[in-house]
Every structure is written in structure tokens, then in C-alpha cells.
Amino acid sequence: MIYELEIVEEADLEIIDAYLYYESKQFGLGEKFLKELDQYFERICESPKHFEVKYKSYREAYIRKFPYLIIFEIEEQKVVVYSVFNTPQNPEKKPK
């Protein structure tokens, strides 16, 4: 079963910020980030329980090619993404 994907507004803004940051560093890098992120979203929606529960019912998926962490939760038939967190920015401020 494939779960429906929902991205909350805060996570969407984090994605936009990351895209703009990478595009400012190198043309096309933001697009590569979005492509990699989409692949992770597909993997998460196909097998959300594959990813470990880290805090309460929140699960985490580390993006290997970029230093980002996807924080999500499974709600019935839906995967809700709460944050696309930049890990080197400040690991102490990881959303919980």
C-alpha cells in the first residue's frame, strides 16, 4: 500500500529555503536537491514503517546526498511531513 503524502506549511517553507540556498551556491543544485527529496518522499510513502521511530510517533529519514533530515509521522493512510531539517545548521534545534 502506498500512503498519501502531506507536507505541512513549515516543512514546505524549509524546502523552499533549501532550494534557494543550493541554487545560490550552484545553478542546478537546488533542482538536484528537490529531485533527491522527491525520491525520499516516494520511498517514505511506499514503506513508512521502514524508518525508525525516534521520538514519540515521529520517524526520521536522513537524506544521504544532502545534510537534511525528514521528520514525519504516519496518520492512518497518510504520511505527514513536519520538517525537512538542515542537520549541520544546529542539531540542538531539531524539531520534536
C-alpha positions as semicolon CSV with decimal commas, in nm:
position;residue;x (nm);y (nm);z (nm)
1;M;0,000;0,000;0,000
2;I;0,124;0,349;-0,085
3;Y;0,049;0,620;0,167
4;E;-0,069;0,968;0,076
5;L;0,187;1,246;0,132
6;E;0,106;1,563;0,323
7;I;0,369;1,833;0,379
8;V;0,285;2,089;0,646
9;E;0,347;2,457;0,570
10;E;0,657;2,486;0,790
11;A;0,824;2,192;0,614
12;D;0,728;2,339;0,277
13;L;0,899;2,666;0,371
14;E;1,210;2,475;0,481
15;I;1,217;2,302;0,142
16;I;1,191;2,636;-0,040
17;D;1,471;2,782;0,174
18;A;1,695;2,482;0,100
19;Y;1,622;2,504;-0,273
20;L;1,706;2,875;-0,281
21;Y;2,022;2,820;-0,078
22;Y;2,152;2,547;-0,309
23;E;2,062;2,741;-0,623
24;S;2,254;3,042;-0,488
25;K;2,561;2,820;-0,440
26;Q;2,548;2,650;-0,779
27;F;2,297;2,670;-1,063
28;G;2,100;2,344;-1,081
29;L;2,199;2,223;-0,734
30;G;1,861;2,326;-0,593
31;E;1,693;2,112;-0,860
32;K;1,914;1,817;-0,762
33;F;1,810;1,868;-0,401
34;L;1,440;1,867;-0,495
35;K;1,484;1,554;-0,708
36;E;1,659;1,373;-0,422
37;L;1,390;1,488;-0,180
38;D;1,114;1,361;-0,411
39;Q;1,284;1,021;-0,427
40;Y;1,289;1,007;-0,048
41;F;0,923;1,108;-0,029
42;E;0,840;0,822;-0,267
43;R;1,038;0,575;-0,055
44;I;0,874;0,701;0,262
45;C;0,523;0,673;0,113
46;E;0,594;0,320;-0,011
47;S;0,737;0,192;0,321
48;P;0,699;0,447;0,602
49;K;0,739;0,183;0,874
50;H;1,086;0,104;0,738
51;F;1,209;0,424;0,903
52;E;1,280;0,414;1,273
53;V;1,064;0,589;1,534
54;K;1,289;0,841;1,707
55;Y;1,060;1,043;1,933
56;K;0,706;0,950;2,033
57;S;0,548;0,858;1,697
58;Y;0,783;1,065;1,480
59;R;1,008;0,891;1,232
60;E;1,324;1,022;1,065
61;A;1,473;0,972;0,721
62;Y;1,825;1,103;0,654
63;I;1,891;1,225;0,302
64;R;2,229;1,080;0,210
65;K;2,339;1,326;-0,060
66;F;2,236;1,639;0,130
67;P;2,262;1,708;0,506
68;Y;1,888;1,704;0,570
69;L;1,656;1,504;0,787
70;I;1,291;1,442;0,704
71;I;1,076;1,422;1,016
72;F;0,738;1,261;0,960
73;E;0,454;1,072;1,120
74;I;0,214;0,807;0,994
75;E;-0,152;0,902;1,037
76;E;-0,388;0,630;0,913
77;Q;-0,323;0,613;0,535
78;K;-0,116;0,931;0,526
79;V;0,246;1,031;0,579
80;V;0,264;1,379;0,731
81;V;0,599;1,559;0,690
82;Y;0,656;1,809;0,969
83;S;1,009;1,918;0,894
84;V;1,288;1,896;0,639
85;F;1,561;1,985;0,881
86;N;1,912;2,106;0,794
87;T;2,123;1,898;1,033
88;P;2,450;2,099;1,027
89;Q;2,269;2,426;1,089
90;N;2,204;2,348;1,456
91;P;2,148;1,986;1,560
92;E;2,029;2,102;1,903
93;K;1,728;2,274;1,744
94;K;1,598;1,958;1,577
95;P;1,217;1,974;1,585
96;K;1,048;1,735;1,824
